[in-house]
Amino acid sequence: MNAIRVLVVDDAAVVRRQVSLLLGAAPGLEVVATAPNGRIALAKVEQFQPDVVLLDLEMPELDGLETLKLLRQRAPELPVVMFSALTERGGLLTLEALALGARDYVTKPTSAGGMNITVEAVRDELVRKLKALNVRMPTTTPAPSPAPAPVTREPPSRPRTPARVEAIVIGASTGGPGALVRLVSALPADLPVPVFIVQHMPPLFTRLLAERLQGVTPLTVREAVTGACVQAGEVWVAPGDFHLAVCRDATGVRLLTHQGPAENACRPAVDLLFRSAAEVYGAGVLAAVLTGMGQDGLRGCRRVIEAGGQVVVQDQASCVVGSMPGSVEQAGLADAVVPLDALALELARRVDARGRRT
């Protein structure tokens, strides 16, 4: 099998050299060229035809966002991974890059924000993501088209009549920020249940994601905090480096965030949220697994099904990386397999079936 050809773009010579050494030592990857700015990078894309571009955000002459816009015009199927700083500005620029069509991002080594991100951790994340994104390269912004009908199936031991939906739980990873914007923006303004989201992102980025989601929906979107009382029509985003769970007390359902051990090498973890929701809401849980790498959410979906709840997954064709929803589908746990643009309608339909207040 041929090695994945990578173009590394960063204005710092030391970063270009270090990243090239890290990736060059990884089996299955080959750094074919480097560039100090976007203008040179565009020329080297033409010259070397890389499989993946690792792109810095802040560079002279032509920065990462402008370079990305031009790449999307010239090579719309070429995967681009942003290499961003763990800062407020870095987070805002990264979310903008993801909205413009970047497939994913990796944060640079830092100790900012209480997060000690080591060179080794960055290396492992880079290698994993570059390899995953090269498996298939979907068009970044497909033209809108009538969504095909969802594929439905009856998982083992499913009750024939679903219970009233009391909460929606959503898990996402690679490609998730863009997918979540499209999903949340399409949810009905009078949604009668709360929504809980785990998106694999570091601290700061999750707060910025919540703010971005708030800008596209009349629903109330916030980053989760321990002790918050859950109300219908609220959307809660798990904070980076903290698990999100729900618990019930005499006053109702409340949020719990904590730094327990990572699950599936993730914190926050989809499995943990889904598991806690199944314990609190039982058959009233409606779970959705979106685009992402790995299998986080698979065990949680099994717990949702065991509790009598429902599971919907994004279809492979609309995923950036489809292994998270694909693992749930392959395990026979999905009630429906739905294109991203039809997902909000499918969730609302299942809530409406027995969940609207009268």
Secondary structure as GFF3:
##gff-version 3
##sequence-region A 1 358
A	DSSP	beta_strand	4	9	.	.	.	ID=ss1
A	DSSP	alpha_helix	13	24	.	.	.	ID=ss2
A	DSSP	beta_strand	29	35	.	.	.	ID=ss3
A	DSSP	alpha_helix	38	48	.	.	.	ID=ss4
A	DSSP	beta_strand	52	56	.	.	.	ID=ss5
A	DSSP	alpha_helix	64	74	.	.	.	ID=ss6
A	DSSP	beta_strand	80	84	.	.	.	ID=ss7
A	DSSP	alpha_helix	88	100	.	.	.	ID=ss8
A	DSSP	beta_strand	104	107	.	.	.	ID=ss9
A	DSSP	three_ten_helix	112	114	.	.	.	ID=ss10
A	DSSP	alpha_helix	119	133	.	.	.	ID=ss11
A	DSSP	beta_strand	151	152	.	.	.	ID=ss12
A	DSSP	beta_strand	167	172	.	.	.	ID=ss13
A	DSSP	alpha_helix	176	185	.	.	.	ID=ss14
A	DSSP	beta_strand	195	199	.	.	.	ID=ss15
A	DSSP	alpha_helix	205	214	.	.	.	ID=ss16
A	DSSP	beta_strand	220	223	.	.	.	ID=ss17
A	DSSP	beta_strand	234	237	.	.	.	ID=ss18
A	DSSP	beta_strand	243	249	.	.	.	ID=ss19
A	DSSP	beta_strand	252	258	.	.	.	ID=ss20
A	DSSP	alpha_helix	270	281	.	.	.	ID=ss21
A	DSSP	three_ten_helix	282	284	.	.	.	ID=ss22
A	DSSP	beta_strand	285	289	.	.	.	ID=ss23
A	DSSP	alpha_helix	298	306	.	.	.	ID=ss24
A	DSSP	beta_strand	310	314	.	.	.	ID=ss25
A	DSSP	three_ten_helix	316	318	.	.	.	ID=ss26
A	DSSP	alpha_helix	323	330	.	.	.	ID=ss27
A	DSSP	beta_strand	336	338	.	.	.	ID=ss28
A	DSSP	alpha_helix	340	354	.	.	.	ID=ss29
###
